[in-house]
Structure formats: C-alpha cells, structure tokens
C-alpha cells in the first residue's frame, strides 16, 4: 500500500474499503495490502458457507490442533466453560460497575471490565498469583494487537512472559496425580488441557489458552465499548431509548469488531470471475455485508429499533458465518448484553467531548479513545446502599 493510500486508510478505514468496493467493476476486488475481498453480498455469503471452499482445518487455530474434529471439540469446551460461569460473571459485573468512577476512559475501561468479570473463569481464584497478575497485565496491554508500535513491543514482551508461565502451569497440572482431565474443569485452563489430545505439547496448550484468552477479553471489551459509545451518543445524558439487546445488536452490525475475515484458498477455484490459486488470500468483510443498501434500510444510520422485529435481518454476521462461525457467538452476545445492561441500570451515560465513530483497525476494528461520564439516576444514599450490598 502506498503512502497516500495508507493515510486515507488510517483516516477512515471502513470508508476506505467501501470506496474500494464502489470503484470495483467486478464482484471481487483486490486489497492494497494483499489478497482479495468479496464485494458482492450474495457471493460473500456463498464463500462463507461453501463447504468445498471451507473444507479442512480452520486457520484460526493454525497447526496447533491435529484435526478438524479436535478443533470443533475445542470450541465446544470453551463455550461450555463460559456458559457454566455466566452466573458468577453477572455477580462480578454488579460489583465492578458500582465501583467504577464517575468518569472512565474507553475502550480501556471496557477491556478492564471484561477481564475483571471473567478473571475467575480464566483462572480459578486459588490458581497461581503470578499467572493471574500476568493475565491482568496482558489484558490491559495486549488483549488485541495494539495500533502503536511502542505498545506492540510491550505487548510482545508481556505475551512472552505469559506463555512461559502458562507452559509451566500446564506442565504442573498435567503431571498432578490429583488432576484428571475428565473432572469438571475449574477454569478455562483446565478446559483447554482437558480437550487437547495427549500429543499436543505443553507450550502448544499454553498458546491455545492465550489464543482463547485474547479472543474472549478483547472482543468482549471492544464490543461493549462500541455499544456504550453508540448507544450513549444517540441518547446523550438520558436513559437509552431502546432495549439494551437492540443496542448491542445494532452496535455489532454498525461496527463489528471482526470487520474482515480471511481464509487461504484451499485449492484452485473461481469466484466472481476471478481465478484463484491454492494459498491466495480471500476475504469477506462483515462490515460491508452489514452496510449493503440492498439488504439494510439506511445502513449508515445507527437505528436500534430495526431490531424490534426478531427476524428478517440478513446478512448479519458479526461472528462470521458458515462452517467456521465462532463457536462462542451466542455466549459472547449474552456476555456483552449483560455487561451493557448492568452498566446502564439506573445510570445516565454521556460521552464527553463528542465521540469519533471511525475505528482504529489492526486485526480488529476497535473504538478510538473516548471519555464517558456516569451519572446515577438514584439518590446517592440509595447508591451507597447498593454499593454495600455488593461489596464483600
């Protein structure tokens, strides 16, 4: 990508990709940084659902698991442990939100909230204090790939320390005669160890855990931040005008964190009149699908009331689509909605100093930093009473 193109992309990443699609005379257009993107919605859904194109292993796990069935079992195990701990997650939310200051800086506050409320399922409370500290530091710095180079260097260093500590913990748990993989997992690490085949090495198990850790904390925190930003900008200083679930769904449509999904072409094939060779990178953009004027009314408008009807929303693919749909999609939506519901209960939210809805794009589309003021709608005495109820 040339310097001028890079500047335009950084200024408005999503608008940049939209312009590429509009300018393309064919259904599949080339991306300046390499690979291709499907611009036509119908063809994009075909690509996502085509079993011949999506045969074999998911690239999400790389070569860390030995087979596609092992990948599927892995996703189910992670989803199950998260769902099992939803009640504890909700309890943690109640305490964390009451203790939040009246002015917070986002999206960092969303990531911190996501980590705090999933900390006990990520690593059970009696687990390694050093490992727990490293998880917290990684959540703050490296939940997803940072945009700035100095932040990336720090994130890489923290991730290396986390991987070393995790490998030691995996080795200890696997060698513990009191631990059996068949027992109910105490935390995410137990679930990962239990579902990994014996031939998966300790360092690889640690890498898989880090992958799940980043895939949980970052997307939850940033999806919550988009919901808070967009919902508050459209209801400034007053309660949200719509059910929280509608706001979350519309935020995930309007600004999906997973804005582009890519897959190497598994064998020579043709899409949209373009011949692809094995290994060529072909992408589909959930953002483009969510802003197709032929399928959505006023797609550029943030309109949560479009979700008043439970059906007829297509294409809606915030967690991808087809054989490689995120296994935890339903759980993720529930966790984000629970967090937004708790955060907005008896509270007015106001974005201070406007709010830029153009994302920062690295491997995800995350909100630009913004400041949020929380104003309780209940008297201070009642708020203090609620604080005592949730404080141990």
Secondary structure, 3 states (H helix, E strand, C coil): CCHHHHHHHHHCHHHHHHHHHHHCCCCEEECCCCCEEECCHHHHHHHHHCCCCCCCCCHHHCCCCCCHHHHHHHHHHHHHHHHHCHHHHHHHHHHHHHCCCCEEEECHHHHHHHHHHHHHHHCCCCCCHHHHHHHHHHHHHHCCCCCCHHHHHHHHHHHHHHHHHHHHHHHHHHHCCCCCCCCCCCCHHHHHHHHCCCCCCHHHHHHHHHHHHHHHHHHHHHHHHHHHHHHHHCCCCCCCCCCHHHHHHHHHHHCCCCCCEEEECCCCEEECCEEECCCCEEEECHHHHHCCCCCCCCCCCCCHHHHHCCCCCCCCCCCCCHHHCCCCHHHHHHHHHHHHHHHHCCEEEEEECCCCCCCEECCCEECCCEEEEEEECCCHHHHHHHHHHHCC
